[in-house]
Amino acid sequence: MKILGIGVDIIENKRIKLLLNNKKFLSRTFSKKEIKFSNNISNKANFFAKRFSAKEAFAKCLGTGFRYDLNMKDIEILNNKEGKPYYYKSKKINDVVNRRFQIKNYNLFLSISDEKDYSIAFTLLETK
């Protein structure tokens, strides 16, 4: 296995808290599944801040940022049954990774965390 990219991002939670009432921000940035899952979360600012940070970390991991028709909403962070967050490997994400690194089989790892004021995400992309 070979590491192809790493990305990290940190965000001040109050930046996202100020945007939560903006429906356009939510619908442009987060998937329907992410928004629906947030209905079960009491601290929505931190929930969305962690996911925002994870989307930024993914773009940094690619080394391209948000180019080549990749936008925030294309990057979807879901949780497994135990609650561990992961990137959903959609056709769009697979195409972006394939175009950037000329690979089809890869592992994508995500770690997110938050405190009162900040949220952080770390991403690792490697070949299988």
C-alpha positions in Angstrom: 0.0 0.0 0.0 1.2 3.5 -0.8 0.0 6.7 0.7 -1.2 9.0 -2.1 -2.4 11.9 -0.1 -3.1 13.3 3.4 -5.3 16.3 4.3 -6.1 18.1 7.5 -8.4 21.0 8.2 -9.5 22.9 11.3 -12.5 25.2 11.6 -13.9 27.5 14.3 -17.4 26.1 15.1 -19.0 29.5 15.4 -18.3 30.1 11.7 -20.7 27.3 10.9 -23.1 28.2 13.7 -23.6 31.6 12.0 -24.5 29.8 8.7 -26.9 27.2 10.1 -30.0 29.4 9.4 -29.0 29.8 5.8 -30.8 27.0 4.0 -28.8 27.7 0.8 -25.6 27.1 2.7 -26.9 23.7 4.0 -28.2 22.5 0.7 -25.1 23.6 -1.3 -22.7 22.1 1.2 -24.3 18.9 2.7 -26.1 15.9 1.2 -29.7 15.1 2.0 -28.5 12.2 4.1 -26.1 14.4 6.1 -28.9 17.0 6.7 -31.4 14.2 7.7 -28.9 12.6 10.1 -28.4 16.0 11.8 -32.0 15.8 13.0 -30.9 13.4 15.6 -28.0 15.6 16.8 -28.4 18.3 19.5 -25.2 20.2 18.7 -25.8 20.9 15.1 -23.0 23.5 14.8 -20.3 21.1 15.8 -21.9 18.3 13.7 -21.8 20.3 10.5 -18.4 21.9 11.4 -16.8 18.5 11.6 -18.3 17.5 8.2 -17.3 20.8 6.6 -13.7 20.3 7.9 -13.7 16.7 6.6 -14.8 17.9 3.1 -11.9 20.5 3.1 -9.5 17.8 4.3 -10.5 15.5 1.5 -9.9 18.2 -1.1 -6.5 18.9 0.4 -5.8 15.1 0.4 -6.3 15.1 -3.4 -3.9 17.9 -3.7 -6.2 19.8 -6.1 -8.7 21.5 -3.8 -12.2 22.0 -5.2 -11.4 21.8 -8.9 -12.4 19.5 -11.8 -16.1 19.7 -11.1 -15.7 18.7 -7.4 -17.8 20.5 -4.9 -18.6 20.2 -1.2 -21.9 18.4 -1.7 -20.1 15.7 -3.7 -18.2 14.7 -0.6 -20.5 12.9 1.7 -19.7 11.9 5.3 -21.8 9.1 6.8 -21.5 7.0 10.0 -21.3 3.3 10.3 -23.4 1.3 12.8 -20.9 2.0 15.6 -21.0 5.8 14.8 -17.6 5.9 13.1 -17.6 8.5 10.3 -16.5 7.6 6.8 -16.4 9.1 3.3 -19.1 7.6 1.1 -17.4 6.4 -2.1 -19.9 7.6 -4.7 -19.3 7.3 -8.4 -18.3 10.9 -8.5 -15.6 10.4 -5.7 -14.3 7.3 -7.5 -14.1 9.2 -10.7 -12.2 12.1 -9.1 -9.7 9.8 -7.4 -9.2 7.8 -10.6 -8.7 10.9 -12.6 -6.2 12.4 -10.1 -4.2 9.2 -9.3 -5.1 6.8 -12.1 -6.3 4.1 -9.7 -9.6 2.3 -9.1 -8.9 0.5 -5.8 -8.1 2.7 -2.8 -8.7 3.1 0.9 -9.9 6.4 2.3 -9.6 7.1 6.0 -11.2 9.8 8.0 -10.9 11.0 11.6 -12.9 13.9 12.9 -13.0 15.5 16.4 -14.4 18.6 18.0 -14.1 20.6 21.2 -16.2 23.6 22.3 -14.7 26.1 19.8 -13.0 24.0 17.1 -13.5 21.0 14.9 -10.8 19.1 13.0 -10.6 16.5 10.4 -7.8 14.3 9.1 -7.9 12.3 5.8 -5.6 9.7 4.4 -5.8 8.2 0.9 -3.8 5.1 0.0 -3.7 2.4 -2.7 -5.1 -1.0 -1.8 
